Amino acid sequence: MLAWPLEVWKAYAHRAGGYQTRVLLNLVYVIILGPAAFGARLFGAHLMDSSPTGGSTWLARPADEKSLAVLRRQF
């Protein structure tokens, strides 16, 4: 006899959780991420530049020989 009210409550809780998730994620964006991005853009910070000199972190590798034996030896 309790199966019907339990299923109704679970459906309501699932719907309420969806609304709560949307509200909380929007608040995090507006309160934390929005002002942080605005401040970084205002002060000209390059947040993804991880190298100390500001140059490229690309490592030049020597060209390997192209043969079937090398391709079979993967590691």
C-alpha positions, 0 to 999 in steps of 0.5 A: 500500500505504500508503493504508490506514495513512494513512487510519487515522492521519488518522482518529485525528488528527481524533478526537484533535484534537477531544478536544484542542480540547475540553480546551483550550477548557475550560481557557481557560474555567476558568483565564481567563474564569471567574475574570475574570468572578467578579472583575468580578462581585465588584467590581461592574465594568460591562464593557460600559459604554463611555461616560465619563459612564455615560449612553446613547450613543444619538444622536438623529436628526431624522426624515426625510421619508417619500417615494418619492424619499427611499427611492430615494436610499439613499446 
